[in-house]
Amino acid sequence: MPSTPIVETRDLSKSFAGYRAVDGVSLSIESGTIHAIIGPNGAGKTTFFNLLSGFVVPTSGRVCLGGRDITGLPPYRIARLGMVRSFQINSIFEHLSVLDNVKVSLEAKTELPSRFWLPGSATKRLEARARELLSDVGLARESGQLASHLSYGRKRALEVAISLAQDPSILLLDEPTSGMGTEDIARITQLIDRVRAGRTIVLVEHNLSVVANLSDRITVLQRGKVLVEGSYEEVRHDQRVIDAYLGGGAAAHA
């Protein structure tokens, strides 16, 4: 039987100075799945992600989370409801240790941010959970290093740990393998597969091999509209998708 939709958009649109970046997108993301959003450059993928996570307010349409209308809510409120995102560009504290980056994220869910006068030792109780998260993403040995010393791929893994510290039910990953070499792509793919247990993952990704390995469902965007939706096999053989990717080069490569 199909899973219950956890995220839905209804005729979602966003215009910038007359340009319609997202144009009437309605889709349903089922609980417990990995749902990929793909499409050629300029298809509206990142804008769609920004609409889901509250970083951009839609021109029209609705975003629903677990049946609740969250349209227009600020990002921090959406995160507290269980939908957390990563970004295409690394968003970590380079000057802090790997461990402290995760502890900062854990602190955000406690009373500590409003009690700034407390000594640093007040965060000690968060350390065990932070180390557990780092172990989950394969960074246990690097916990004491400055985040700036990590390789690009390991920084992306740290971002996942920071996101997981918010205990999300829905994890939005924006281009998690962008700019990576083959070895790091394999590690991040394995990491996403490991952390999917008990949560829903929405993935914007250019690498179609990653999409093929991870995704239960795929939505293809083109010029801000839904072009095709289906399984990987359904999508890769659809002539409309082949045409969208400039004659099928990307589809054939996959």
DAHUJO-V102158 format. One record per residue. PSI is psi in degrees with one decimal (999 if undefined). Layout:
PSI  PSI
//
This chain:
145.9  149.8  165.7  132.5  131.4  -30.8  132.9  142.3  144.9  109.1  46.8  128.8  150.5  126.6  142.2  110.7  44.5  -13.1  125.2  96.4  -36.6  129.7  89.5  42.6  121.7  118.8  163.0  128.6  121.2  143.6  136.4  7.4  166.9  116.7  117.5  141.0  115.2  172.9  163.2  168.9  138.1  9.7  -17.0  13.3  -51.2  -38.3  -40.8  -43.2  -42.7  -33.7  -42.2  -41.6  0.9  3.8  -16.6  137.7  130.5  150.7  -37.4  166.0  -179.6  151.0  128.2  138.5  113.5  33.7  -5.9  133.9  115.8  13.5  126.9  -5.3  145.1  158.3  -38.3  -32.9  -37.7  -40.4  -40.1  -22.7  -5.0  5.4  113.0  144.3  156.4  170.5  160.7  -32.3  138.0  133.9  63.2  166.5  98.7  -31.4  -5.7  161.1  163.6  -45.3  -44.5  -30.5  -43.6  -36.5  -36.9  -41.7  -40.5  -37.6  -34.9  -21.2  7.3  -173.4  -3.4  -40.2  -30.4  -2.8  60.7  -16.1  -9.2  149.2  160.7  -26.9  -13.6  -20.5  0.2  -35.3  -15.4  -9.1  -41.0  -43.9  -37.9  -42.9  -35.3  -42.5  -40.6  -36.7  -38.8  -34.5  9.0  26.1  19.4  -40.7  -22.3  11.9  -33.3  -7.7  153.1  140.2  -30.7  -20.1  -7.4  151.2  166.1  -45.5  -36.6  -30.9  -38.3  -37.4  -39.6  -40.1  -39.7  -42.4  -41.9  -42.0  -42.7  -25.2  -21.8  1.7  54.3  147.2  -24.4  125.5  119.6  120.8  116.3  107.3  57.1  -22.4  8.9  130.9  8.8  154.3  174.4  -42.6  -44.9  -35.7  -43.0  -41.1  -45.5  -37.3  -45.4  -38.3  -46.7  -40.4  -35.0  -41.5  1.4  -20.2  124.0  7.2  168.2  137.2  128.5  128.2  120.6  123.7  134.8  -30.2  106.6  -21.0  -39.7  -44.5  -44.5  -39.4  -28.6  -32.4  139.5  -32.0  146.4  134.1  128.3  124.4  145.5  125.2  40.6  -1.6  156.6  120.4  -50.3  150.8  140.2  -165.8  170.5  -43.7  -39.0  -42.7  -43.9  -23.0  0.3  124.8  -31.9  -35.9  -42.9  -43.9  -37.9  -33.5  41.4  58.6  8.1  6.1  -45.3  -40.7  -40.0  -35.8  -32.5  999
//
